[in-house]
Amino acid sequence: MTLPPASPVDVRGGVELPARRSDVELRTADGLTLVGELALPLDRDPVATLVTLHPLPTAGGFMDSHVIRKAAARLPALADVAVLRFNFRGVSSPRGRSEGAFGEGEAEAADLTAAVALVRGAGLPTPWLLGWSFGTEVVLKHGLEHVAAGDVAGVVLLSPPLHRTSDDELRRWADVGVPVVALVPEHDDFLQPAEAVRRFAVAPSVRVVPVPGAKHLWVGERYVRTVLDTVADLVVPGSAPLPTHLDD
């Protein structure tokens, strides 16, 4: 639900705080149109930007996957962060369907490039990549070129499964010059903290942060707040903990 700016509100669940929201289209180098949304602070310029990359399309992941949707619903108002979310190729949501077909994490390199280009073209500040599950694979496989080009200020890896990312690909991140933080749930179905530490040992620049009690899907307001507080404090230092209640 969307609330007017003056309404007192508990910041939880499906609450959507006021923001400037616009439908956007991303054009890939291989000629596809992807659908998405850009959310900006309502009455001021953003101080940082999130490019969000959603979970596995073949398992129901899309731009409305709940952590990404809640990031777009809350962070523009609470932390002055612009949030871009979009459907990978071949993925549908209420916003519409992106052209193309699932690319197993390889063709999605062009989707990531299109998203970074949109943010760069809009002049949005301090872009961070936020990948969740499959989205982390796209980041780890294809994001380094955007870091090297100076188009990415940092990376958050949410529930990285490391199914499609090889150790050789991880090694490329060993000396990356931007913050890279992996939030790894204690009870993740695919990669738990001890194994994450072992796998990321080849890329010591990646900081592994175990999250006690959490699971791969981050179900529950407590865990959503953990994610959003962590992300907000990384991209806008000092902005966390985010407010949990807004008055008139």
C-alpha positions as CSV (number, residue, x, y, z in Angstrom):
1,M,0.0,0.0,0.0
2,T,1.1,3.6,-0.7
3,L,0.8,6.1,2.1
4,P,0.7,9.9,1.9
5,P,3.7,11.7,3.2
6,A,2.0,13.0,6.3
7,S,0.6,9.7,7.5
8,P,2.1,8.1,10.6
9,V,3.3,4.6,9.8
10,D,5.0,1.6,11.2
11,V,7.7,0.7,8.7
12,R,7.2,-3.0,8.2
13,G,5.7,-5.6,5.9
14,G,4.4,-4.3,2.6
15,V,4.4,-0.6,3.5
16,E,5.5,1.6,0.6
17,L,6.9,4.9,1.7
18,P,6.6,8.0,-0.5
19,A,9.0,8.3,-3.3
20,R,9.3,9.4,-6.9
21,R,8.7,6.1,-8.8
22,S,8.9,5.8,-12.5
23,D,8.7,2.9,-14.9
24,V,11.9,2.5,-16.9
25,E,13.1,0.4,-19.8
26,L,16.6,-1.0,-20.1
27,R,18.0,-1.7,-23.6
28,T,20.6,-4.5,-23.8
29,A,23.5,-4.7,-26.3
30,D,21.9,-7.7,-27.8
31,G,18.7,-5.8,-28.6
32,L,16.3,-6.7,-25.8
33,T,14.1,-4.4,-23.8
34,L,14.0,-5.1,-20.0
35,V,11.3,-3.6,-17.8
36,G,12.0,-2.0,-14.4
37,E,11.3,0.7,-11.9
38,L,13.4,3.5,-10.6
39,A,12.6,4.9,-7.1
40,L,14.0,8.2,-6.0
41,P,13.6,10.2,-2.8
42,L,10.4,12.2,-2.9
43,D,11.7,15.8,-2.5
44,R,15.5,15.8,-2.7
45,D,18.3,14.3,-4.7
46,P,19.6,10.8,-3.8
47,V,23.0,10.5,-2.1
48,A,23.6,6.9,-3.3
49,T,22.2,4.3,-5.6
50,L,21.3,0.6,-5.5
51,V,21.2,-1.5,-8.7
52,T,19.3,-4.6,-7.5
53,L,19.6,-8.0,-9.2
54,H,16.9,-10.5,-8.3
55,P,16.9,-14.2,-7.4
56,L,16.7,-17.2,-9.8
57,P,14.0,-16.7,-12.5
58,T,13.3,-20.4,-12.8
59,A,12.6,-20.6,-9.1
60,G,10.2,-17.6,-9.1
61,G,12.7,-14.7,-8.7
62,F,11.7,-11.4,-10.2
63,M,12.0,-7.6,-9.5
64,D,9.2,-8.0,-6.8
65,S,11.1,-10.6,-4.8
66,H,10.4,-9.3,-1.3
67,V,13.7,-8.0,-0.1
68,I,14.3,-6.1,-3.3
69,R,10.7,-4.8,-3.3
70,K,11.1,-3.6,0.3
71,A,14.4,-2.0,-0.5
72,A,12.7,0.1,-3.2
73,A,9.7,0.8,-0.9
74,R,11.8,2.0,2.1
75,L,15.3,3.2,1.2
76,P,14.5,6.3,-0.9
77,A,12.5,7.7,2.0
78,L,14.6,6.5,4.9
79,A,18.2,6.8,3.6
80,D,18.0,9.0,0.5
81,V,19.0,6.1,-1.7
82,A,17.8,5.7,-5.3
83,V,16.8,2.1,-6.1
84,L,16.7,0.5,-9.5
85,R,15.0,-2.9,-9.8
86,F,14.2,-4.7,-13.0
87,N,13.3,-8.1,-14.5
88,F,16.1,-10.1,-16.0
89,R,15.6,-11.2,-19.6
90,G,12.5,-13.5,-20.0
91,V,11.1,-12.6,-16.6
92,S,7.6,-11.3,-15.9
93,S,6.1,-9.3,-13.0
94,P,3.1,-6.9,-12.6
95,R,5.4,-4.3,-14.2
96,G,5.5,-6.4,-17.4
97,R,7.7,-8.9,-19.1
98,S,11.3,-8.4,-20.1
99,E,12.1,-9.7,-23.6
100,G,14.4,-12.7,-24.2
101,A,14.9,-15.9,-22.4
102,F,16.8,-17.1,-19.3
103,G,20.5,-17.2,-20.0
104,E,21.9,-19.3,-17.1
105,G,23.8,-16.3,-15.7
106,E,25.8,-15.8,-18.9
107,A,23.5,-13.8,-21.2
108,E,22.5,-11.7,-18.1
109,A,25.8,-10.0,-18.4
110,A,24.2,-7.7,-20.9
111,D,21.3,-7.1,-18.5
112,L,23.7,-5.9,-15.8
113,T,25.5,-3.7,-18.3
114,A,22.2,-2.1,-19.4
115,A,21.3,-1.4,-15.7
116,V,24.6,0.2,-15.0
117,A,24.3,2.2,-18.2
118,L,20.9,3.5,-17.1
119,V,22.2,4.6,-13.7
120,R,25.2,6.2,-15.3
121,G,23.1,8.0,-18.0
122,A,20.8,9.3,-15.3
123,G,23.7,10.8,-13.4
124,L,22.8,8.9,-10.2
125,P,25.4,9.0,-7.5
126,T,27.6,6.3,-5.9
127,P,26.1,3.2,-7.5
128,W,26.3,-0.1,-5.5
129,L,25.3,-3.5,-6.8
130,L,22.9,-5.5,-4.6
131,G,22.6,-9.1,-5.8
132,W,20.4,-11.7,-4.1
133,S,21.0,-15.4,-4.8
134,F,21.1,-15.8,-8.6
135,G,21.7,-12.0,-8.7
136,T,25.0,-12.6,-6.8
137,E,26.2,-15.0,-9.5
138,V,25.6,-12.4,-12.2
139,V,27.5,-9.9,-10.2
140,L,30.4,-12.2,-9.4
141,K,30.7,-13.4,-13.0
142,H,30.2,-10.1,-14.8
143,G,30.4,-7.2,-12.3
144,L,34.1,-6.7,-12.1
145,E,34.4,-4.9,-15.4
146,H,32.0,-2.2,-14.1
147,V,34.0,-1.9,-10.9
148,A,37.2,-1.5,-13.0
149,A,35.5,1.2,-15.1
150,G,34.7,3.2,-12.0
151,D,30.9,2.7,-12.4
152,V,30.4,0.7,-9.2
153,A,31.2,2.0,-5.7
154,G,30.6,-1.3,-3.9
155,V,28.9,-4.6,-3.9
156,V,26.5,-6.5,-1.5
157,L,26.0,-10.2,-2.0
158,L,22.9,-11.5,-0.4
159,S,22.7,-15.3,0.1
160,P,25.3,-16.1,-2.5
161,P,24.9,-19.8,-3.5
162,L,28.1,-19.9,-5.6
163,H,26.6,-22.5,-7.9
164,R,27.5,-20.9,-11.1
165,T,30.6,-18.9,-9.9
166,S,33.8,-20.8,-10.3
167,D,36.9,-20.4,-8.0
168,D,38.7,-18.9,-10.9
169,E,36.0,-16.3,-11.2
170,L,36.1,-15.6,-7.5
171,R,39.9,-15.1,-7.6
172,R,39.4,-12.2,-10.0
173,W,37.9,-10.4,-7.0
174,A,41.0,-10.9,-4.8
175,D,42.3,-7.3,-5.0
176,V,39.1,-5.4,-5.9
177,G,39.3,-1.8,-4.9
178,V,35.7,-1.3,-3.6
179,P,33.9,-2.8,-0.6
180,V,32.4,-6.2,-1.3
181,V,30.2,-7.7,1.5
182,A,28.5,-11.1,1.5
183,L,25.6,-11.5,3.9
184,V,25.4,-15.3,4.5
185,P,22.4,-16.7,6.4
186,E,23.3,-19.2,9.2
187,H,20.7,-21.7,7.9
188,D,21.1,-21.0,4.1
189,D,19.9,-23.9,2.0
190,F,22.9,-23.6,-0.4
191,L,25.9,-21.9,1.2
192,Q,26.3,-21.5,5.0
193,P,28.9,-19.2,6.7
194,A,31.7,-21.7,7.3
195,E,31.6,-22.9,3.6
196,A,31.3,-19.3,2.4
197,V,34.5,-18.4,4.3
198,R,36.2,-21.3,2.7
199,R,35.0,-20.5,-0.8
200,F,35.7,-16.8,-0.6
201,A,39.2,-17.4,0.9
202,V,40.5,-17.0,-2.7
203,A,39.1,-13.4,-2.7
204,P,40.2,-12.0,0.6
205,S,38.7,-8.6,-0.3
206,V,35.2,-10.1,0.1
207,R,34.0,-9.7,3.7
208,V,31.7,-12.6,4.8
209,V,29.1,-11.5,7.4
210,P,27.2,-14.4,9.0
211,V,23.7,-13.6,9.9
212,P,22.5,-15.8,12.9
213,G,19.1,-17.4,12.5
214,A,18.5,-16.3,8.9
215,K,17.6,-18.5,6.0
216,H,18.2,-18.1,2.2
217,L,14.9,-16.2,1.6
218,W,15.2,-13.8,4.5
219,V,11.6,-14.4,5.6
220,G,10.5,-12.3,8.6
221,E,10.6,-8.6,9.4
222,R,13.6,-9.0,11.7
223,Y,15.8,-10.4,8.8
224,V,14.5,-7.9,6.3
225,R,15.6,-5.1,8.7
226,T,19.0,-6.7,9.2
227,V,19.5,-6.7,5.4
228,L,18.3,-3.1,4.8
229,D,20.1,-1.7,7.8
230,T,23.3,-3.3,6.6
231,V,22.9,-2.1,3.1
232,A,21.9,1.4,4.1
233,D,24.9,1.8,6.4
234,L,27.2,0.6,3.6
235,V,26.0,2.9,0.9
236,V,25.2,5.9,3.2
237,P,27.4,5.5,6.3
238,G,25.6,6.5,9.5
239,S,22.1,6.0,8.1
240,A,21.4,2.9,10.1
241,P,19.5,1.7,12.0
242,L,16.7,2.8,9.8
243,P,13.6,4.3,11.5
244,T,10.9,1.7,12.3
245,H,8.2,4.3,12.8
246,L,7.5,7.6,11.1
247,D,5.3,10.3,12.7
248,D,3.5,13.2,11.0
